[in-house]
Structure formats: structure tokens, C-alpha cells
Amino acid sequence: ALNAFSEVVQQEPTEADAWANVAAIHLRNKNAAEAYPALSESLRYRRSNWRVWISQLHTCLDLKKYDEAVLACNTLLDFNINDVPELEERCIRGIVGGSLQQYSDAQGDGVALDSARRTLTRVNDLLNRLSSSTQTKPWVFEMLAYFSERIGRDKQVLENLMKEYRALQEVEGWEKDKKEVQKVITVICNIAAFHKDENTKDSLVKCRFLVRGAINKVKAAYFDPSKIPNDIKQLESLMEEVNSMIKAL
């Protein structure tokens, strides 16, 4: 099949579908390096095929071409077609983690460092675009908080952790879903760390209000107290710690 499609693109080099088929065969063979140029040629002649853009996104992630992965994400977001699937969480996590690692690896190399900084700017813009929707998933804010922390934007870390917390609260039935409860506990603990570091009465009272609210919501979801997940004890311990800090002021 590869030989057949390769002959087609040799005879008809502007045939976008043929290039896409060549790329698909390479991808099935887990050969991203060979798939990449074929995908690029396919998109050169037809940029409206969202399926090829998805393949381009995955291929660029495999090849650590994060700038082009961001471009693929933005292009997919631009498609106004219901059939286009949402961007996968694992892809965005891959872009964020990979671009931050590239920036870390570039220290000491001026040219590479400038390039890595530009990539981080594009990643930041992508995350902000993803977070602008009224139906933004909690993990987007989690990624924004993590990204902001890594690039030294402390104010935006707390801001995005709070947005993540509010988004998690909107998940229907989260109080009785063990995984969702753990997500809420994790983000509350991360938020509490900021309030404890500030160590003012106003900040700690805000923290106590947040912790108490989550505890009460989880407990209220269970008619049988014995069914309340043990994970909630982590928040109860946090509540005791915050109360002690308030008393000590």
C-alpha cells in the first residue's frame, strides 16, 4: 500500500489525500519522522481536513515540535464543525510539559533559549484560549496553574487554582465520585498552601471557609455517615491545622 500511494504522489504531487494516506501508513508503523513530511504536504494542498490536523498534532508531539503542535491545536479550535472532537487533555499536557522541559534544557544556549521562550508564549496563549470558554474543563485551569507556577507567575497560580476549584464544583455529583472528590481535595490543599504561606487572619479565614464548605458538601451527600469516603479526613486535618494557625495569631 505504501508503494502504491507513493507512486500516486510522485505522479500527482498536489493530491492531498494521497499524501494523507502515505502518512497514515507511516503512523500505523509508528514512524512519526516519516509521517511528518507527508502530513505537511497534505496540509499544504488542503488545510481544511481536520482529521489530518489531528494526525499532525500527535506527530508533532512525538517529534517534540511543540510550536507546530500549538498551531495544530489552534487550527482545530478554529474549525466550526460539530464533528471535530475536543482537544485531548493528554495532548495539552504533553505540549505544556514538553515545552517547559525544552525551556529548562535550553539554559545556557542563547539561541535555543530565545526559541523556547517564544514557544512558552504560544503555549500560554493556547491555554488562555482554552480557558476562555464558559464550559472550560477543570484540567485546563489545573494546567494553567501548573504552567504559571513553572514560569514564576505566582499571582496567576492562585487565581487559576480557584477557577479549577469552581469548575470542579460544577461537575454533577462530584460529592459521591471518589475520583472527583480527590481532585477537589488536591486543589483545596494547593490553595491552602498559599493561604498558609501568607499567614494572615483574613487569608486563613478564607481558607477555613473553603475547606469547611467542601467537607459539608461531601457529608451532606451521604445519608449513611459510614459511607462518607475516608479521603475527607485529609480536609478535616487541614481544617484543624488552619484553626490552630488562626488561634496562634
C-alpha positions as a Markdown table, in Angstrom:
| # | Residue | x | y | z |
|---|---|---|---|---|
| 1 | Ala | 0.0 | 0.0 | 0.0 |
| 2 | Leu | 2.8 | 2.4 | 0.8 |
| 3 | Asn | 4.4 | 1.8 | -2.6 |
| 4 | Ala | 1.1 | 2.4 | -4.3 |
| 5 | Phe | 0.4 | 5.7 | -2.6 |
| 6 | Ser | 4.0 | 6.8 | -3.0 |
| 7 | Glu | 3.6 | 6.3 | -6.8 |
| 8 | Val | 0.4 | 8.4 | -6.7 |
| 9 | Val | 2.1 | 11.3 | -5.0 |
| 10 | Gln | 5.0 | 11.1 | -7.5 |
| 11 | Gln | 2.6 | 11.3 | -10.4 |
| 12 | Glu | 0.2 | 13.8 | -8.6 |
| 13 | Pro | 2.2 | 15.7 | -6.1 |
| 14 | Thr | -0.7 | 18.0 | -5.3 |
| 15 | Glu | -3.0 | 15.2 | -4.3 |
| 16 | Ala | -3.7 | 15.9 | -0.6 |
| 17 | Asp | -5.5 | 12.6 | 0.1 |
| 18 | Ala | -2.6 | 10.6 | -1.3 |
| 19 | Trp | -0.2 | 12.3 | 1.0 |
| 20 | Ala | -2.5 | 11.7 | 3.9 |
| 21 | Asn | -2.7 | 8.0 | 3.1 |
| 22 | Val | 1.1 | 7.8 | 2.9 |
| 23 | Ala | 1.3 | 9.5 | 6.4 |
| 24 | Ala | -1.4 | 7.1 | 7.8 |
| 25 | Ile | 0.7 | 4.1 | 6.8 |
| 26 | His | 3.8 | 5.5 | 8.4 |
| 27 | Leu | 1.8 | 6.3 | 11.6 |
| 28 | Arg | 0.5 | 2.8 | 11.7 |
| 29 | Asn | 4.1 | 1.6 | 11.5 |
| 30 | Lys | 4.9 | 4.1 | 14.4 |
| 31 | Asn | 7.2 | 6.0 | 12.2 |
| 32 | Ala | 6.4 | 9.6 | 13.1 |
| 33 | Ala | 9.6 | 11.0 | 11.4 |
| 34 | Glu | 8.4 | 9.7 | 8.0 |
| 35 | Ala | 4.8 | 10.6 | 8.6 |
| 36 | Tyr | 5.6 | 14.3 | 9.3 |
| 37 | Pro | 6.7 | 15.4 | 5.8 |
| 38 | Ala | 3.7 | 13.5 | 4.3 |
| 39 | Leu | 1.3 | 15.2 | 6.6 |
| 40 | Ser | 2.9 | 18.6 | 5.9 |
| 41 | Glu | 2.4 | 18.1 | 2.2 |
| 42 | Ser | -1.2 | 17.0 | 2.6 |
| 43 | Leu | -1.9 | 20.2 | 4.6 |
| 44 | Arg | -0.1 | 22.3 | 2.1 |
| 45 | Tyr | -2.6 | 21.3 | -0.5 |
| 46 | Arg | -5.7 | 21.0 | 1.7 |
| 47 | Arg | -5.8 | 22.7 | 5.1 |
| 48 | Ser | -9.5 | 22.0 | 5.6 |
| 49 | Asn | -9.1 | 18.3 | 6.6 |
| 50 | Trp | -9.4 | 18.3 | 10.4 |
| 51 | Arg | -8.5 | 14.6 | 10.6 |
| 52 | Val | -5.1 | 15.3 | 9.1 |
| 53 | Trp | -4.6 | 18.2 | 11.6 |
| 54 | Ile | -5.3 | 15.7 | 14.4 |
| 55 | Ser | -2.6 | 13.4 | 13.0 |
| 56 | Gln | -0.3 | 16.4 | 12.6 |
| 57 | Leu | -0.8 | 17.2 | 16.3 |
| 58 | His | 0.0 | 13.7 | 17.5 |
| 59 | Thr | 3.0 | 13.5 | 15.2 |
| 60 | Cys | 4.4 | 16.9 | 16.3 |
| 61 | Leu | 4.1 | 15.8 | 19.9 |
| 62 | Asp | 6.0 | 12.6 | 19.1 |
| 63 | Leu | 8.7 | 14.6 | 17.4 |
| 64 | Lys | 8.8 | 17.3 | 20.1 |
| 65 | Lys | 7.8 | 20.0 | 17.6 |
| 66 | Tyr | 5.7 | 21.9 | 20.2 |
| 67 | Asp | 5.3 | 25.2 | 18.2 |
| 68 | Glu | 3.7 | 23.2 | 15.4 |
| 69 | Ala | 1.6 | 21.2 | 17.9 |
| 70 | Val | 0.3 | 24.5 | 19.2 |
| 71 | Leu | -0.5 | 25.6 | 15.6 |
| 72 | Ala | -2.4 | 22.3 | 15.1 |
| 73 | Cys | -4.4 | 22.9 | 18.3 |
| 74 | Asn | -5.3 | 26.5 | 17.3 |
| 75 | Thr | -6.3 | 25.3 | 13.8 |
| 76 | Leu | -8.6 | 22.6 | 15.2 |
| 77 | Leu | -10.2 | 25.2 | 17.6 |
| 78 | Asp | -10.9 | 27.4 | 14.5 |
| 79 | Phe | -12.9 | 24.7 | 12.8 |
| 80 | Asn | -16.6 | 25.5 | 13.2 |
| 81 | Ile | -17.8 | 21.9 | 12.7 |
| 82 | Asn | -19.5 | 19.8 | 15.2 |
| 83 | Asp | -17.7 | 16.6 | 14.1 |
| 84 | Val | -14.3 | 18.0 | 15.2 |
| 85 | Pro | -13.5 | 16.4 | 18.6 |
| 86 | Glu | -12.4 | 18.4 | 21.6 |
| 87 | Leu | -8.6 | 18.7 | 22.1 |
| 88 | Glu | -7.5 | 15.8 | 24.2 |
| 89 | Glu | -6.3 | 16.5 | 27.7 |
| 90 | Arg | -3.2 | 14.3 | 27.2 |
| 91 | Cys | -2.1 | 16.3 | 24.1 |
| 92 | Ile | -2.3 | 19.6 | 26.0 |
| 93 | Arg | -0.4 | 18.1 | 29.0 |
| 94 | Gly | 2.2 | 16.9 | 26.5 |
| 95 | Ile | 2.6 | 20.3 | 25.0 |
| 96 | Val | 2.9 | 22.0 | 28.4 |
| 97 | Gly | 5.3 | 19.5 | 29.9 |
| 98 | Gly | 7.4 | 19.2 | 26.7 |
| 99 | Ser | 7.7 | 23.0 | 26.1 |
| 100 | Leu | 8.7 | 23.6 | 29.8 |
| 101 | Gln | 11.3 | 20.8 | 29.5 |
| 102 | Gln | 12.7 | 22.3 | 26.3 |
| 103 | Tyr | 13.0 | 25.7 | 28.1 |
| 104 | Ser | 14.8 | 24.0 | 31.0 |
| 105 | Asp | 17.2 | 22.2 | 28.6 |
| 106 | Ala | 17.9 | 25.4 | 26.7 |
| 107 | Gln | 19.5 | 27.2 | 29.7 |
| 108 | Gly | 23.0 | 28.4 | 28.7 |
| 109 | Asp | 22.2 | 28.4 | 24.9 |
| 110 | Gly | 21.1 | 31.8 | 23.9 |
| 111 | Val | 19.6 | 30.9 | 20.6 |
| 112 | Ala | 17.7 | 27.9 | 21.9 |
| 113 | Leu | 16.6 | 29.8 | 24.9 |
| 114 | Asp | 15.0 | 32.6 | 22.8 |
| 115 | Ser | 13.2 | 30.0 | 20.8 |
| 116 | Ala | 12.0 | 28.2 | 23.9 |
| 117 | Arg | 10.7 | 31.5 | 25.3 |
| 118 | Arg | 8.7 | 32.1 | 22.2 |
| 119 | Thr | 7.2 | 28.6 | 22.4 |
| 120 | Leu | 6.2 | 29.2 | 26.0 |
| 121 | Thr | 4.4 | 32.4 | 24.9 |
| 122 | Arg | 2.4 | 30.5 | 22.3 |
| 123 | Val | 1.6 | 27.7 | 24.8 |
| 124 | Asn | 0.4 | 30.4 | 27.3 |
| 125 | Asp | -1.8 | 31.9 | 24.6 |
| 126 | Leu | -3.2 | 28.5 | 23.8 |
| 127 | Leu | -4.0 | 27.8 | 27.5 |
| 128 | Asn | -5.7 | 31.2 | 27.8 |
| 129 | Arg | -7.7 | 30.5 | 24.7 |
| 130 | Leu | -8.9 | 27.1 | 26.1 |
| 131 | Ser | -9.8 | 28.7 | 29.4 |
| 132 | Ser | -11.9 | 31.5 | 27.8 |
| 133 | Ser | -14.8 | 29.1 | 27.2 |
| 134 | Thr | -17.8 | 29.2 | 29.5 |
| 135 | Gln | -17.6 | 25.4 | 29.6 |
| 136 | Thr | -13.9 | 25.1 | 30.3 |
| 137 | Lys | -12.9 | 21.7 | 31.9 |
| 138 | Pro | -11.2 | 21.8 | 35.3 |
| 139 | Trp | -8.0 | 20.3 | 34.0 |
| 140 | Val | -7.4 | 23.4 | 31.8 |
| 141 | Phe | -7.2 | 25.6 | 34.9 |
| 142 | Glu | -5.0 | 22.9 | 36.5 |
| 143 | Met | -2.6 | 23.2 | 33.6 |
| 144 | Leu | -2.7 | 27.0 | 33.7 |
| 145 | Ala | -1.9 | 26.9 | 37.4 |
| 146 | Tyr | 1.0 | 24.5 | 36.9 |
| 147 | Phe | 2.3 | 26.4 | 33.9 |
| 148 | Ser | 2.1 | 29.7 | 35.8 |
| 149 | Glu | 4.0 | 28.3 | 38.7 |
| 150 | Arg | 6.8 | 27.0 | 36.5 |
| 151 | Ile | 7.3 | 30.3 | 34.8 |
| 152 | Gly | 7.1 | 32.3 | 38.0 |
| 153 | Arg | 3.7 | 33.9 | 37.8 |
| 154 | Asp | 2.6 | 33.3 | 41.4 |
| 155 | Lys | -0.4 | 35.5 | 41.4 |
| 156 | Gln | -1.9 | 33.6 | 38.4 |
| 157 | Val | -1.3 | 30.3 | 40.1 |
| 158 | Leu | -3.8 | 31.0 | 42.9 |
| 159 | Glu | -6.2 | 32.6 | 40.5 |
| 160 | Asn | -6.3 | 29.5 | 38.3 |
| 161 | Leu | -6.4 | 27.1 | 41.2 |
| 162 | Met | -9.6 | 28.9 | 42.4 |
| 163 | Lys | -11.0 | 28.6 | 38.9 |
| 164 | Glu | -10.2 | 24.9 | 38.9 |
| 165 | Tyr | -11.9 | 24.6 | 42.2 |
| 166 | Arg | -15.1 | 26.3 | 40.9 |
| 167 | Ala | -15.1 | 24.2 | 37.8 |
| 168 | Leu | -14.8 | 21.0 | 39.8 |
| 169 | Gln | -17.7 | 22.1 | 41.9 |
| 170 | Glu | -19.9 | 22.3 | 38.8 |
| 171 | Val | -19.3 | 18.6 | 38.0 |
| 172 | Glu | -22.6 | 17.0 | 38.6 |
| 173 | Gly | -22.5 | 14.5 | 41.5 |
| 174 | Trp | -18.8 | 15.2 | 42.3 |
| 175 | Glu | -19.5 | 14.7 | 46.1 |
| 176 | Lys | -20.2 | 11.0 | 45.6 |
| 177 | Asp | -17.5 | 10.3 | 42.9 |
| 178 | Lys | -14.3 | 9.2 | 44.7 |
| 179 | Lys | -12.0 | 10.4 | 41.8 |
| 180 | Glu | -13.7 | 13.8 | 41.7 |
| 181 | Val | -13.6 | 14.2 | 45.5 |
| 182 | Gln | -9.9 | 13.5 | 45.4 |
| 183 | Lys | -9.4 | 16.2 | 42.7 |
| 184 | Val | -11.3 | 18.7 | 44.9 |
| 185 | Ile | -9.2 | 17.7 | 47.9 |
| 186 | Thr | -6.0 | 18.1 | 45.9 |
| 187 | Val | -6.9 | 21.6 | 44.6 |
| 188 | Ile | -8.0 | 22.7 | 48.1 |
| 189 | Cys | -4.7 | 21.6 | 49.6 |
| 190 | Asn | -2.9 | 23.5 | 46.9 |
| 191 | Ile | -5.0 | 26.7 | 47.5 |
| 192 | Ala | -4.5 | 26.3 | 51.3 |
| 193 | Ala | -0.7 | 26.3 | 50.8 |
| 194 | Phe | -0.9 | 29.8 | 49.5 |
| 195 | His | -3.1 | 31.0 | 52.4 |
| 196 | Lys | -0.9 | 29.3 | 55.0 |
| 197 | Asp | 2.2 | 30.9 | 53.4 |
| 198 | Glu | 0.5 | 34.3 | 53.7 |
| 199 | Asn | -0.4 | 33.5 | 57.3 |
| 200 | Thr | -2.8 | 36.5 | 57.9 |
| 201 | Lys | -6.1 | 36.2 | 59.7 |
| 202 | Asp | -8.0 | 37.3 | 56.6 |
| 203 | Ser | -6.3 | 34.8 | 54.4 |
| 204 | Leu | -6.6 | 31.9 | 56.8 |
| 205 | Val | -10.3 | 32.6 | 57.4 |
| 206 | Lys | -10.9 | 32.4 | 53.7 |
| 207 | Cys | -9.1 | 29.1 | 53.7 |
| 208 | Arg | -11.2 | 27.8 | 56.5 |
| 209 | Phe | -14.4 | 28.8 | 54.7 |
| 210 | Leu | -13.2 | 26.9 | 51.6 |
| 211 | Val | -12.3 | 23.8 | 53.5 |
| 212 | Arg | -15.4 | 23.7 | 55.6 |
| 213 | Gly | -17.6 | 24.2 | 52.6 |
| 214 | Ala | -16.1 | 21.2 | 50.8 |
| 215 | Ile | -16.4 | 19.0 | 53.9 |
| 216 | Asn | -20.0 | 19.9 | 54.4 |
| 217 | Lys | -20.9 | 19.2 | 50.8 |
| 218 | Val | -19.4 | 15.8 | 50.8 |
| 219 | Lys | -21.0 | 14.8 | 54.1 |
| 220 | Ala | -24.4 | 16.1 | 53.0 |
| 221 | Ala | -24.3 | 13.8 | 50.0 |
| 222 | Tyr | -24.5 | 10.7 | 52.2 |
| 223 | Phe | -27.5 | 9.6 | 54.3 |
| 224 | Asp | -25.3 | 7.0 | 55.9 |
| 225 | Pro | -22.3 | 8.6 | 57.6 |
| 226 | Ser | -20.4 | 5.3 | 57.5 |
| 227 | Lys | -20.3 | 5.7 | 53.7 |
| 228 | Ile | -18.5 | 9.0 | 53.7 |
| 229 | Pro | -15.1 | 8.5 | 52.0 |
| 230 | Asn | -12.1 | 8.3 | 54.3 |
| 231 | Asp | -10.4 | 10.8 | 52.0 |
| 232 | Ile | -12.4 | 13.6 | 53.7 |
| 233 | Lys | -10.2 | 13.1 | 56.7 |
| 234 | Gln | -7.5 | 14.9 | 54.8 |
| 235 | Leu | -9.6 | 18.0 | 54.7 |
| 236 | Glu | -10.6 | 17.6 | 58.4 |
| 237 | Ser | -6.9 | 17.5 | 59.3 |
| 238 | Leu | -6.3 | 20.6 | 57.2 |
| 239 | Met | -9.2 | 22.4 | 59.0 |
| 240 | Glu | -7.6 | 21.6 | 62.3 |
| 241 | Glu | -4.3 | 23.0 | 61.1 |
| 242 | Val | -5.8 | 26.2 | 59.8 |
| 243 | Asn | -7.8 | 26.7 | 63.1 |
| 244 | Ser | -4.6 | 26.3 | 65.1 |
| 245 | Met | -2.8 | 28.9 | 62.9 |
| 246 | Ile | -5.7 | 31.3 | 63.3 |
| 247 | Lys | -5.6 | 30.9 | 67.1 |
| 248 | Ala | -1.9 | 31.4 | 67.1 |
| 249 | Leu | -2.1 | 34.9 | 65.5 |
